[in-house]
Each structure stands twice: as structure tokens, then as C-alpha cells.
Amino acid sequence: MPSRDQIKHHAGLVDRMANTLGVDLEEAALRGHLSIDDISDAVLSCTACTNPDHCAGWLGETRQAEQAPGYCRNQTLFARLAP
């Protein structure tokens, strides 16, 4: 089970990735396109990523992108929610 700090770190990565892709997770949830459980599942999926440091670096260098990197465990979710 991931630690509390690890979950917080990956929640931040999920949020930053969504923002980089133009996805508003809160708005998607309010519109019924995404449940709170879906967001929790995305964070837990992210905790199993083998590239979190690379992801953080990519997010630090990238302001906007059309798709998540190929290694992103939530790539399908973000593609579904993309504007």
C-alpha cells in the first residue's frame, strides 16, 4: 500500500498532468464524466508508475500537450476527457 506522502505526490502529478492536457478534473466530475472514485483510481494507478521522476521532469518542462506520455498509466483516461 502506498504511503500517505506517496499518494499526495501522485495526486499532484495526476492534477498537473490533467492541467497540462487541458483537462479540468473538477469540471469533469461536476458534469458527470468522471466520479470521485475514478479520480482516486487514477491516483492509485499513478502510484504504480515506474517513471514518476521522469513524469515530474516532463511536467516541469511542458506547459501544454495534446496527450500524456506513452508510459502514463492514465493516458486512456486523459484522452477520454481531453477537450
PDB file of N, CA, C and O in Angstrom:
ATOM      1  N   MET A   1       0.849  -1.184   0.000  1.00  0.00           N
ATOM      2  CA  MET A   1       0.000   0.000   0.000  1.00  0.00           C
ATOM      3  C   MET A   1       0.886   1.236   0.000  1.00  0.00           C
ATOM      4  O   MET A   1       1.823   1.326   0.793  1.00  0.00           O
ATOM      5  N   PRO A   2       0.601   2.184  -0.877  1.00  0.00           N
ATOM      6  CA  PRO A   2       1.401   3.417  -0.915  1.00  0.00           C
ATOM      7  C   PRO A   2       1.247   4.221   0.377  1.00  0.00           C
ATOM      8  O   PRO A   2       0.201   4.195   1.025  1.00  0.00           O
ATOM      9  N   SER A   3       2.302   4.923   0.727  1.00  0.00           N
ATOM     10  CA  SER A   3       2.257   5.780   1.912  1.00  0.00           C
ATOM     11  C   SER A   3       1.419   7.030   1.622  1.00  0.00           C
ATOM     12  O   SER A   3       1.125   7.349   0.470  1.00  0.00           O
ATOM     13  N   ARG A   4       1.052   7.714   2.681  1.00  0.00           N
ATOM     14  CA  ARG A   4       0.287   8.961   2.546  1.00  0.00           C
ATOM     15  C   ARG A   4       1.058   9.979   1.702  1.00  0.00           C
ATOM     16  O   ARG A   4       0.477  10.631   0.835  1.00  0.00           O
ATOM     17  N   ASP A   5       2.357  10.116   1.952  1.00  0.00           N
ATOM     18  CA  ASP A   5       3.168  11.063   1.186  1.00  0.00           C
ATOM     19  C   ASP A   5       3.240  10.675  -0.287  1.00  0.00           C
ATOM     20  O   ASP A   5       3.208  11.537  -1.165  1.00  0.00           O
ATOM     21  N   GLN A   6       3.337   9.382  -0.550  1.00  0.00           N
ATOM     22  CA  GLN A   6       3.386   8.915  -1.936  1.00  0.00           C
ATOM     23  C   GLN A   6       2.055   9.212  -2.642  1.00  0.00           C
ATOM     24  O   GLN A   6       2.037   9.632  -3.799  1.00  0.00           O
ATOM     25  N   ILE A   7       0.964   8.990  -1.941  1.00  0.00           N
ATOM     26  CA  ILE A   7      -0.354   9.279  -2.530  1.00  0.00           C
ATOM     27  C   ILE A   7      -0.489  10.776  -2.815  1.00  0.00           C
ATOM     28  O   ILE A   7      -0.984  11.163  -3.874  1.00  0.00           O
ATOM     29  N   LYS A   8      -0.055  11.610  -1.885  1.00  0.00           N
ATOM     30  CA  LYS A   8      -0.118  13.069  -2.094  1.00  0.00           C
ATOM     31  C   LYS A   8       0.736  13.475  -3.299  1.00  0.00           C
ATOM     32  O   LYS A   8       0.315  14.290  -4.121  1.00  0.00           O
ATOM     33  N   HIS A   9       1.931  12.904  -3.394  1.00  0.00           N
ATOM     34  CA  HIS A   9       2.826  13.222  -4.514  1.00  0.00           C
ATOM     35  C   HIS A   9       2.171  12.849  -5.849  1.00  0.00           C
ATOM     36  O   HIS A   9       2.193  13.631  -6.799  1.00  0.00           O
ATOM     37  N   HIS A  10       1.597  11.658  -5.909  1.00  0.00           N
ATOM     38  CA  HIS A  10       0.995  11.195  -7.161  1.00  0.00           C
ATOM     39  C   HIS A  10      -0.321  11.909  -7.458  1.00  0.00           C
ATOM     40  O   HIS A  10      -0.677  12.084  -8.624  1.00  0.00           O
ATOM     41  N   ALA A  11      -1.040  12.320  -6.433  1.00  0.00           N
ATOM     42  CA  ALA A  11      -2.238  13.135  -6.660  1.00  0.00           C
ATOM     43  C   ALA A  11      -1.832  14.445  -7.338  1.00  0.00           C
ATOM     44  O   ALA A  11      -2.525  14.934  -8.231  1.00  0.00           O
ATOM     45  N   GLY A  12      -0.714  15.000  -6.907  1.00  0.00           N
ATOM     46  CA  GLY A  12      -0.197  16.215  -7.534  1.00  0.00           C
ATOM     47  C   GLY A  12       0.199  15.970  -8.977  1.00  0.00           C
ATOM     48  O   GLY A  12      -0.068  16.803  -9.844  1.00  0.00           O
ATOM     49  N   LEU A  13       0.838  14.829  -9.248  1.00  0.00           N
ATOM     50  CA  LEU A  13       1.223  14.503 -10.630  1.00  0.00           C
ATOM     51  C   LEU A  13      -0.009  14.343 -11.516  1.00  0.00           C
ATOM     52  O   LEU A  13      -0.031  14.830 -12.646  1.00  0.00           O
ATOM     53  N   VAL A  14      -1.032  13.664 -11.007  1.00  0.00           N
ATOM     54  CA  VAL A  14      -2.269  13.485 -11.776  1.00  0.00           C
ATOM     55  C   VAL A  14      -2.897  14.845 -12.074  1.00  0.00           C
ATOM     56  O   VAL A  14      -3.323  15.098 -13.201  1.00  0.00           O
ATOM     57  N   ASP A  15      -2.956  15.708 -11.086  1.00  0.00           N
ATOM     58  CA  ASP A  15      -3.535  17.038 -11.277  1.00  0.00           C
ATOM     59  C   ASP A  15      -2.728  17.855 -12.277  1.00  0.00           C
ATOM     60  O   ASP A  15      -3.292  18.503 -13.159  1.00  0.00           O
ATOM     61  N   ARG A  16      -1.412  17.821 -12.138  1.00  0.00           N
ATOM     62  CA  ARG A  16      -0.547  18.570 -13.070  1.00  0.00           C
ATOM     63  C   ARG A  16      -0.658  18.024 -14.490  1.00  0.00           C
ATOM     64  O   ARG A  16      -0.679  18.792 -15.452  1.00  0.00           O
ATOM     65  N   MET A  17      -0.728  16.693 -14.626  1.00  0.00           N
ATOM     66  CA  MET A  17      -0.866  16.093 -15.955  1.00  0.00           C
ATOM     67  C   MET A  17      -2.191  16.521 -16.572  1.00  0.00           C
ATOM     68  O   MET A  17      -2.243  16.893 -17.745  1.00  0.00           O
ATOM     69  N   ALA A  18      -3.252  16.469 -15.791  1.00  0.00           N
ATOM     70  CA  ALA A  18      -4.559  16.888 -16.303  1.00  0.00           C
ATOM     71  C   ALA A  18      -4.504  18.339 -16.780  1.00  0.00           C
ATOM     72  O   ALA A  18      -4.976  18.649 -17.874  1.00  0.00           O
ATOM     73  N   ASN A  19      -3.942  19.214 -15.980  1.00  0.00           N
ATOM     74  CA  ASN A  19      -3.835  20.625 -16.365  1.00  0.00           C
ATOM     75  C   ASN A  19      -3.012  20.802 -17.628  1.00  0.00           C
ATOM     76  O   ASN A  19      -3.368  21.603 -18.492  1.00  0.00           O
ATOM     77  N   THR A  20      -1.922  20.067 -17.745  1.00  0.00           N
ATOM     78  CA  THR A  20      -1.059  20.160 -18.926  1.00  0.00           C
ATOM     79  C   THR A  20      -1.806  19.729 -20.180  1.00  0.00           C
ATOM     80  O   THR A  20      -1.539  20.230 -21.272  1.00  0.00           O
ATOM     81  N   LEU A  21      -2.747  18.797 -20.019  1.00  0.00           N
ATOM     82  CA  LEU A  21      -3.514  18.292 -21.152  1.00  0.00           C
ATOM     83  C   LEU A  21      -4.814  19.063 -21.375  1.00  0.00           C
ATOM     84  O   LEU A  21      -5.590  18.736 -22.272  1.00  0.00           O
ATOM     85  N   GLY A  22      -5.044  20.083 -20.558  1.00  0.00           N
ATOM     86  CA  GLY A  22      -6.261  20.883 -20.706  1.00  0.00           C
ATOM     87  C   GLY A  22      -7.491  20.213 -20.126  1.00  0.00           C
ATOM     88  O   GLY A  22      -8.615  20.567 -20.483  1.00  0.00           O
ATOM     89  N   VAL A  23      -7.294  19.252 -19.239  1.00  0.00           N
ATOM     90  CA  VAL A  23      -8.396  18.523 -18.619  1.00  0.00           C
ATOM     91  C   VAL A  23      -8.647  19.110 -17.233  1.00  0.00           C
ATOM     92  O   VAL A  23      -7.737  19.196 -16.409  1.00  0.00           O
ATOM     93  N   ASP A  24      -9.887  19.509 -16.990  1.00  0.00           N
ATOM     94  CA  ASP A  24     -10.293  20.021 -15.687  1.00  0.00           C
ATOM     95  C   ASP A  24     -11.017  18.888 -14.965  1.00  0.00           C
ATOM     96  O   ASP A  24     -12.192  18.629 -15.226  1.00  0.00           O
ATOM     97  N   LEU A  25     -10.312  18.217 -14.059  1.00  0.00           N
ATOM     98  CA  LEU A  25     -10.887  17.059 -13.371  1.00  0.00           C
ATOM     99  C   LEU A  25     -12.122  17.433 -12.555  1.00  0.00           C
ATOM    100  O   LEU A  25     -13.091  16.675 -12.521  1.00  0.00           O
ATOM    101  N   GLU A  26     -12.097  18.577 -11.907  1.00  0.00           N
ATOM    102  CA  GLU A  26     -13.242  19.007 -11.108  1.00  0.00           C
ATOM    103  C   GLU A  26     -14.461  19.232 -11.995  1.00  0.00           C
ATOM    104  O   GLU A  26     -15.566  18.798 -11.669  1.00  0.00           O
ATOM    105  N   GLU A  27     -14.253  19.902 -13.101  1.00  0.00           N
ATOM    106  CA  GLU A  27     -15.353  20.161 -14.037  1.00  0.00           C
ATOM    107  C   GLU A  27     -15.888  18.853 -14.622  1.00  0.00           C
ATOM    108  O   GLU A  27     -17.099  18.686 -14.766  1.00  0.00           O
ATOM    109  N   ALA A  28     -14.991  17.931 -14.956  1.00  0.00           N
ATOM    110  CA  ALA A  28     -15.413  16.630 -15.485  1.00  0.00           C
ATOM    111  C   ALA A  28     -16.262  15.882 -14.459  1.00  0.00           C
ATOM    112  O   ALA A  28     -17.248  15.234 -14.810  1.00  0.00           O
ATOM    113  N   ALA A  29     -15.874  15.977 -13.195  1.00  0.00           N
ATOM    114  CA  ALA A  29     -16.651  15.327 -12.140  1.00  0.00           C
ATOM    115  C   ALA A  29     -18.020  15.994 -11.982  1.00  0.00           C
ATOM    116  O   ALA A  29     -19.033  15.309 -11.841  1.00  0.00           O
ATOM    117  N   LEU A  30     -18.048  17.318 -12.006  1.00  0.00           N
ATOM    118  CA  LEU A  30     -19.313  18.040 -11.866  1.00  0.00           C
ATOM    119  C   LEU A  30     -20.267  17.734 -13.022  1.00  0.00           C
ATOM    120  O   LEU A  30     -21.483  17.705 -12.830  1.00  0.00           O
ATOM    121  N   ARG A  31     -19.732  17.510 -14.200  1.00  0.00           N
ATOM    122  CA  ARG A  31     -20.549  17.212 -15.378  1.00  0.00           C
ATOM    123  C   ARG A  31     -20.926  15.732 -15.468  1.00  0.00           C
ATOM    124  O   ARG A  31     -21.668  15.332 -16.365  1.00  0.00           O
ATOM    125  N   GLY A  32     -20.420  14.928 -14.543  1.00  0.00           N
ATOM    126  CA  GLY A  32     -20.754  13.512 -14.530  1.00  0.00           C
ATOM    127  C   GLY A  32     -19.918  12.661 -15.467  1.00  0.00           C
ATOM    128  O   GLY A  32     -20.245  11.497 -15.700  1.00  0.00           O
ATOM    129  N   HIS A  33     -18.841  13.222 -16.009  1.00  0.00           N
ATOM    130  CA  HIS A  33     -17.961  12.472 -16.907  1.00  0.00           C
ATOM    131  C   HIS A  33     -16.925  11.656 -16.144  1.00  0.00           C
ATOM    132  O   HIS A  33     -16.212  10.834 -16.719  1.00  0.00           O
ATOM    133  N   LEU A  34     -16.858  11.895 -14.853  1.00  0.00           N
ATOM    134  CA  LEU A  34     -15.819  11.304 -14.017  1.00  0.00           C
ATOM    135  C   LEU A  34     -16.338  11.283 -12.584  1.00  0.00           C
ATOM    136  O   LEU A  34     -16.929  12.258 -12.119  1.00  0.00           O
ATOM    137  N   SER A  35     -16.120  10.192 -11.898  1.00  0.00           N
ATOM    138  CA  SER A  35     -16.547  10.128 -10.491  1.00  0.00           C
ATOM    139  C   SER A  35     -15.343  10.388  -9.584  1.00  0.00           C
ATOM    140  O   SER A  35     -14.193  10.332 -10.022  1.00  0.00           O
ATOM    141  N   ILE A  36     -15.624  10.667  -8.344  1.00  0.00           N
ATOM    142  CA  ILE A  36     -14.551  10.839  -7.365  1.00  0.00           C
ATOM    143  C   ILE A  36     -13.746   9.550  -7.268  1.00  0.00           C
ATOM    144  O   ILE A  36     -12.525   9.588  -7.117  1.00  0.00           O
ATOM    145  N   ASP A  37     -14.431   8.400  -7.355  1.00  0.00           N
ATOM    146  CA  ASP A  37     -13.727   7.116  -7.346  1.00  0.00           C
ATOM    147  C   ASP A  37     -12.800   6.982  -8.549  1.00  0.00           C
ATOM    148  O   ASP A  37     -11.715   6.412  -8.434  1.00  0.00           O
ATOM    149  N   ASP A  38     -13.219   7.507  -9.708  1.00  0.00           N
ATOM    150  CA  ASP A  38     -12.348   7.479 -10.895  1.00  0.00           C
ATOM    151  C   ASP A  38     -11.069   8.268 -10.639  1.00  0.00           C
ATOM    152  O   ASP A  38      -9.983   7.844 -11.033  1.00  0.00           O
ATOM    153  N   ILE A  39     -11.200   9.408  -9.982  1.00  0.00           N
ATOM    154  CA  ILE A  39     -10.022  10.227  -9.669  1.00  0.00           C
ATOM    155  C   ILE A  39      -9.129   9.481  -8.684  1.00  0.00           C
ATOM    156  O   ILE A  39      -7.909   9.458  -8.846  1.00  0.00           O
ATOM    157  N   SER A  40      -9.720   8.882  -7.680  1.00  0.00           N
ATOM    158  CA  SER A  40      -8.948   8.096  -6.714  1.00  0.00           C
ATOM    159  C   SER A  40      -8.232   6.942  -7.404  1.00  0.00           C
ATOM    160  O   SER A  40      -7.067   6.664  -7.119  1.00  0.00           O
ATOM    161  N   ASP A  41      -8.935   6.271  -8.313  1.00  0.00           N
ATOM    162  CA  ASP A  41      -8.317   5.167  -9.052  1.00  0.00           C
ATOM    163  C   ASP A  41      -7.150   5.662  -9.912  1.00  0.00           C
ATOM    164  O   ASP A  41      -6.134   4.979 -10.037  1.00  0.00           O
ATOM    165  N   ALA A  42      -7.299   6.848 -10.500  1.00  0.00           N
ATOM    166  CA  ALA A  42      -6.218   7.412 -11.317  1.00  0.00           C
ATOM    167  C   ALA A  42      -4.988   7.678 -10.455  1.00  0.00           C
ATOM    168  O   ALA A  42      -3.863   7.409 -10.876  1.00  0.00           O
ATOM    169  N   VAL A  43      -5.196   8.202  -9.257  1.00  0.00           N
ATOM    170  CA  VAL A  43      -4.071   8.461  -8.351  1.00  0.00           C
ATOM    171  C   VAL A  43      -3.408   7.148  -7.947  1.00  0.00           C
ATOM    172  O   VAL A  43      -2.181   7.043  -7.959  1.00  0.00           O
ATOM    173  N   LEU A  44      -4.208   6.150  -7.590  1.00  0.00           N
ATOM    174  CA  LEU A  44      -3.638   4.851  -7.217  1.00  0.00           C
ATOM    175  C   LEU A  44      -2.899   4.212  -8.385  1.00  0.00           C
ATOM    176  O   LEU A  44      -1.844   3.607  -8.196  1.00  0.00           O
ATOM    177  N   SER A  45      -3.441   4.342  -9.576  1.00  0.00           N
ATOM    178  CA  SER A  45      -2.757   3.832 -10.757  1.00  0.00           C
ATOM    179  C   SER A  45      -1.416   4.539 -10.954  1.00  0.00           C
ATOM    180  O   SER A  45      -0.412   3.916 -11.302  1.00  0.00           O
ATOM    181  N   CYS A  46      -1.422   5.826 -10.729  1.00  0.00           N
ATOM    182  CA  CYS A  46      -0.199   6.626 -10.857  1.00  0.00           C
ATOM    183  C   CYS A  46       0.870   6.166  -9.863  1.00  0.00           C
ATOM    184  O   CYS A  46       2.061   6.210 -10.174  1.00  0.00           O
ATOM    185  N   THR A  47       0.456   5.725  -8.668  1.00  0.00           N
ATOM    186  CA  THR A  47       1.436   5.287  -7.675  1.00  0.00           C
ATOM    187  C   THR A  47       2.211   4.060  -8.146  1.00  0.00           C
ATOM    188  O   THR A  47       3.294   3.777  -7.634  1.00  0.00           O
ATOM    189  N   ALA A  48       1.664   3.330  -9.118  1.00  0.00           N
ATOM    190  CA  ALA A  48       2.341   2.148  -9.651  1.00  0.00           C
ATOM    191  C   ALA A  48       3.239   2.479 -10.842  1.00  0.00           C
ATOM    192  O   ALA A  48       3.855   1.586 -11.422  1.00  0.00           O
ATOM    193  N   CYS A  49       3.312   3.735 -11.201  1.00  0.00           N
ATOM    194  CA  CYS A  49       4.142   4.167 -12.332  1.00  0.00           C
ATOM    195  C   CYS A  49       5.621   3.910 -12.040  1.00  0.00           C
ATOM    196  O   CYS A  49       6.090   4.086 -10.915  1.00  0.00           O
ATOM    197  N   THR A  50       6.333   3.495 -13.071  1.00  0.00           N
ATOM    198  CA  THR A  50       7.771   3.255 -12.927  1.00  0.00           C
ATOM    199  C   THR A  50       8.602   4.483 -13.281  1.00  0.00           C
ATOM    200  O   THR A  50       9.826   4.456 -13.152  1.00  0.00           O
ATOM    201  N   ASN A  51       7.947   5.570 -13.730  1.00  0.00           N
ATOM    202  CA  ASN A  51       8.663   6.774 -14.161  1.00  0.00           C
ATOM    203  C   ASN A  51       8.206   8.057 -13.480  1.00  0.00           C
ATOM    204  O   ASN A  51       8.140   9.084 -14.156  1.00  0.00           O
ATOM    205  N   PRO A  52       7.888   8.069 -12.194  1.00  0.00           N
ATOM    206  CA  PRO A  52       7.361   9.302 -11.604  1.00  0.00           C
ATOM    207  C   PRO A  52       8.351  10.466 -11.642  1.00  0.00           C
ATOM    208  O   PRO A  52       7.931  11.616 -11.765  1.00  0.00           O
ATOM    209  N   ASP A  53       9.644  10.197 -11.541  1.00  0.00           N
ATOM    210  CA  ASP A  53      10.622  11.291 -11.607  1.00  0.00           C
ATOM    211  C   ASP A  53      10.688  11.870 -13.010  1.00  0.00           C
ATOM    212  O   ASP A  53      10.771  13.085 -13.186  1.00  0.00           O
ATOM    213  N   HIS A  54      10.650  10.996 -14.005  1.00  0.00           N
ATOM    214  CA  HIS A  54      10.650  11.474 -15.395  1.00  0.00           C
ATOM    215  C   HIS A  54       9.380  12.265 -15.665  1.00  0.00           C
ATOM    216  O   HIS A  54       9.414  13.308 -16.318  1.00  0.00           O
ATOM    217  N   CYS A  55       8.256  11.760 -15.156  1.00  0.00           N
ATOM    218  CA  CYS A  55       6.982  12.447 -15.328  1.00  0.00           C
ATOM    219  C   CYS A  55       7.046  13.849 -14.722  1.00  0.00           C
ATOM    220  O   CYS A  55       6.641  14.823 -15.355  1.00  0.00           O
ATOM    221  N   ALA A  56       7.554  13.944 -13.503  1.00  0.00           N
ATOM    222  CA  ALA A  56       7.662  15.253 -12.843  1.00  0.00           C
ATOM    223  C   ALA A  56       8.537  16.193 -13.659  1.00  0.00           C
ATOM    224  O   ALA A  56       8.228  17.377 -13.791  1.00  0.00           O
ATOM    225  N   GLY A  57       9.631  15.666 -14.206  1.00  0.00           N
ATOM    226  CA  GLY A  57      10.504  16.483 -15.055  1.00  0.00           C
ATOM    227  C   GLY A  57       9.797  16.926 -16.324  1.00  0.00           C
ATOM    228  O   GLY A  57       9.898  18.085 -16.726  1.00  0.00           O
ATOM    229  N   TRP A  58       9.078  15.998 -16.958  1.00  0.00           N
ATOM    230  CA  TRP A  58       8.343  16.314 -18.190  1.00  0.00           C
ATOM    231  C   TRP A  58       7.297  17.384 -17.907  1.00  0.00           C
ATOM    232  O   TRP A  58       7.134  18.323 -18.686  1.00  0.00           O
ATOM    233  N   LEU A  59       6.589  17.238 -16.792  1.00  0.00           N
ATOM    234  CA  LEU A  59       5.580  18.228 -16.426  1.00  0.00           C
ATOM    235  C   LEU A  59       6.211  19.587 -16.129  1.00  0.00           C
ATOM    236  O   LEU A  59       5.605  20.624 -16.395  1.00  0.00           O
ATOM    237  N   GLY A  60       7.426  19.585 -15.580  1.00  0.00           N
ATOM    238  CA  GLY A  60       8.121  20.830 -15.298  1.00  0.00           C
ATOM    239  C   GLY A  60       8.553  21.569 -16.549  1.00  0.00           C
ATOM    240  O   GLY A  60       8.692  22.792 -16.542  1.00  0.00           O
ATOM    241  N   GLU A  61       8.765  20.822 -17.624  1.00  0.00           N
ATOM    242  CA  GLU A  61       9.226  21.410 -18.887  1.00  0.00           C
ATOM    243  C   GLU A  61       8.095  21.690 -19.867  1.00  0.00           C
ATOM    244  O   GLU A  61       8.283  22.443 -20.823  1.00  0.00           O
ATOM    245  N   THR A  62       6.928  21.101 -19.647  1.00  0.00           N
ATOM    246  CA  THR A  62       5.840  21.141 -20.626  1.00  0.00           C
ATOM    247  C   THR A  62       4.688  21.991 -20.094  1.00  0.00           C
ATOM    248  O   THR A  62       4.156  21.724 -19.017  1.00  0.00           O
ATOM    249  N   ARG A  63       4.315  22.996 -20.844  1.00  0.00           N
ATOM    250  CA  ARG A  63       3.192  23.849 -20.441  1.00  0.00           C
ATOM    251  C   ARG A  63       1.859  23.291 -20.924  1.00  0.00           C
ATOM    252  O   ARG A  63       0.866  23.306 -20.196  1.00  0.00           O
ATOM    253  N   GLN A  64       1.850  22.798 -22.161  1.00  0.00           N
ATOM    254  CA  GLN A  64       0.644  22.229 -22.752  1.00  0.00           C
ATOM    255  C   GLN A  64       1.055  21.044 -23.609  1.00  0.00           C
ATOM    256  O   GLN A  64       2.141  21.022 -24.189  1.00  0.00           O
ATOM    257  N   ALA A  65       0.173  20.064 -23.679  1.00  0.00           N
ATOM    258  CA  ALA A  65       0.414  18.900 -24.526  1.00  0.00           C
ATOM    259  C   ALA A  65      -0.930  18.355 -24.984  1.00  0.00           C
ATOM    260  O   ALA A  65      -1.961  18.579 -24.349  1.00  0.00           O
ATOM    261  N   GLU A  66      -0.894  17.639 -26.095  1.00  0.00           N
ATOM    262  CA  GLU A  66      -2.122  17.046 -26.621  1.00  0.00           C
ATOM    263  C   GLU A  66      -2.388  15.671 -26.034  1.00  0.00           C
ATOM    264  O   GLU A  66      -3.533  15.221 -25.987  1.00  0.00           O
ATOM    265  N   GLN A  67      -1.331  15.003 -25.587  1.00  0.00           N
ATOM    266  CA  GLN A  67      -1.516  13.687 -24.984  1.00  0.00           C
ATOM    267  C   GLN A  67      -0.452  13.433 -23.933  1.00  0.00           C
ATOM    268  O   GLN A  67       0.625  14.030 -23.948  1.00  0.00           O
ATOM    269  N   ALA A  68      -0.779  12.542 -23.030  1.00  0.00           N
ATOM    270  CA  ALA A  68       0.158  12.163 -21.973  1.00  0.00           C
ATOM    271  C   ALA A  68       1.270  11.307 -22.577  1.00  0.00           C
ATOM    272  O   ALA A  68       1.076  10.685 -23.621  1.00  0.00           O
ATOM    273  N   PRO A  69       2.420  11.272 -21.932  1.00  0.00           N
ATOM    274  CA  PRO A  69       3.496  10.407 -22.414  1.00  0.00           C
ATOM    275  C   PRO A  69       3.027   8.951 -22.480  1.00  0.00           C
ATOM    276  O   PRO A  69       2.122   8.550 -21.748  1.00  0.00           O
ATOM    277  N   GLY A  70       3.636   8.181 -23.346  1.00  0.00           N
ATOM    278  CA  GLY A  70       3.240   6.791 -23.550  1.00  0.00           C
ATOM    279  C   GLY A  70       3.290   5.937 -22.303  1.00  0.00           C
ATOM    280  O   GLY A  70       2.538   4.968 -22.193  1.00  0.00           O
ATOM    281  N   TYR A  71       4.152   6.269 -21.365  1.00  0.00           N
ATOM    282  CA  TYR A  71       4.259   5.471 -20.145  1.00  0.00           C
ATOM    283  C   TYR A  71       3.214   5.829 -19.097  1.00  0.00           C
ATOM    284  O   TYR A  71       3.125   5.154 -18.071  1.00  0.00           O
ATOM    285  N   CYS A  72       2.420   6.872 -19.325  1.00  0.00           N
ATOM    286  CA  CYS A  72       1.435   7.313 -18.331  1.00  0.00           C
ATOM    287  C   CYS A  72       0.347   6.254 -18.161  1.00  0.00           C
ATOM    288  O   CYS A  72      -0.306   5.853 -19.124  1.00  0.00           O
ATOM    289  N   ARG A  73       0.172   5.823 -16.944  1.00  0.00           N
ATOM    290  CA  ARG A  73      -0.817   4.792 -16.635  1.00  0.00           C
ATOM    291  C   ARG A  73      -2.250   5.318 -16.755  1.00  0.00           C
ATOM    292  O   ARG A  73      -3.195   4.529 -16.731  1.00  0.00           O
ATOM    293  N   ASN A  74      -2.422   6.622 -16.882  1.00  0.00           N
ATOM    294  CA  ASN A  74      -3.746   7.225 -17.015  1.00  0.00           C
ATOM    295  C   ASN A  74      -3.963   7.842 -18.399  1.00  0.00           C
ATOM    296  O   ASN A  74      -4.873   8.648 -18.591  1.00  0.00           O
ATOM    297  N   GLN A  75      -3.131   7.461 -19.346  1.00  0.00           N
ATOM    298  CA  GLN A  75      -3.207   8.029 -20.687  1.00  0.00           C
ATOM    299  C   GLN A  75      -4.604   7.870 -21.296  1.00  0.00           C
ATOM    300  O   GLN A  75      -5.116   8.815 -21.896  1.00  0.00           O
ATOM    301  N   THR A  76      -5.223   6.712 -21.157  1.00  0.00           N
ATOM    302  CA  THR A  76      -6.554   6.471 -21.727  1.00  0.00           C
ATOM    303  C   THR A  76      -7.598   7.369 -21.078  1.00  0.00           C
ATOM    304  O   THR A  76      -8.452   7.927 -21.768  1.00  0.00           O
ATOM    305  N   LEU A  77      -7.537   7.513 -19.770  1.00  0.00           N
ATOM    306  CA  LEU A  77      -8.476   8.385 -19.057  1.00  0.00           C
ATOM    307  C   LEU A  77      -8.337   9.823 -19.543  1.00  0.00           C
ATOM    308  O   LEU A  77      -9.336  10.472 -19.852  1.00  0.00           O
ATOM    309  N   PHE A  78      -7.122  10.317 -19.612  1.00  0.00           N
ATOM    310  CA  PHE A  78      -6.898  11.701 -20.041  1.00  0.00           C
ATOM    311  C   PHE A  78      -7.348  11.891 -21.495  1.00  0.00           C
ATOM    312  O   PHE A  78      -7.906  12.935 -21.832  1.00  0.00           O
ATOM    313  N   ALA A  79      -7.114  10.907 -22.350  1.00  0.00           N
ATOM    314  CA  ALA A  79      -7.536  11.017 -23.752  1.00  0.00           C
ATOM    315  C   ALA A  79      -9.063  11.103 -23.833  1.00  0.00           C
ATOM    316  O   ALA A  79      -9.608  11.851 -24.644  1.00  0.00           O
ATOM    317  N   ARG A  80      -9.738  10.336 -22.992  1.00  0.00           N
ATOM    318  CA  ARG A  80     -11.207  10.342 -22.976  1.00  0.00           C
ATOM    319  C   ARG A  80     -11.759  11.685 -22.524  1.00  0.00           C
ATOM    320  O   ARG A  80     -12.807  12.120 -23.002  1.00  0.00           O
ATOM    321  N   LEU A  81     -11.062  12.343 -21.609  1.00  0.00           N
ATOM    322  CA  LEU A  81     -11.550  13.598 -21.035  1.00  0.00           C
ATOM    323  C   LEU A  81     -11.025  14.840 -21.754  1.00  0.00           C
ATOM    324  O   LEU A  81     -11.448  15.958 -21.460  1.00  0.00           O
ATOM    325  N   ALA A  82     -10.111  14.640 -22.689  1.00  0.00           N
ATOM    326  CA  ALA A  82      -9.497  15.787 -23.377  1.00  0.00           C
ATOM    327  C   ALA A  82     -10.539  16.627 -24.093  1.00  0.00           C
ATOM    328  O   ALA A  82     -11.510  16.105 -24.641  1.00  0.00           O
ATOM    329  N   PRO A  83     -10.321  17.954 -24.080  1.00  0.00           N
ATOM    330  CA  PRO A  83     -11.267  18.846 -24.764  1.00  0.00           C
ATOM    331  C   PRO A  83     -11.209  18.682 -26.271  1.00  0.00           C
ATOM    332  O   PRO A  83     -11.940  19.357 -26.995  1.00  0.00           O
TER     333      PRO A  83
END
